[in-house]
Amino acid sequence: MHAPPLFAAAPPRELLIKSHMLSEQIVRLAAERPLAALTLLSQVESWQRALLDQAVAGAREAGASWAEVGVAMGISKQAAHERFRAHVRS
């Protein structure tokens, strides 16, 4: 049984709060110590890419369509497919 797409794409509230707090902290860090912010953001970008690939693969393996993946990411079905098709088994 599939959860409705909007519900399935809604992250847990506590993670949204933590994400927002981290974003605010990085904005402050960038204003005070821009090189430190760049170092941190580079590290985040590195692990974020791998996690994004894993999440897309997991969604597809769970039966999500490319359209649902696109909606969850705020991009088109075509953009999602083009960006992640090489990382996901068909």
C-alpha positions, 0 to 999 in steps of 0.5 A: 500500500502506497502512502499518498505522495505528498505525505510520503515526501513530507520530512519529519518535523524535527529534521526540518527544524534541525535543517533550518537551525543548521542553515541559520548557523551557517549563514552566521558563520559565513558572515563571520568566517567565510572560509570556515563556512566554505570548508563546512559547506564543501563537506556537506555537499560531498555527503549530501550528493551520496545521500541524495543518490541513495534516497532517490534509489530507495524511492524508486525501489519502493515504487515511486515514479520519476514524477513523484521523485521530481515533485519531492525534489521540486523539479520536473520528472524529466529533470529527476530522470536525467539527473539520477537515472545513472545512479538507479537500477531500472 
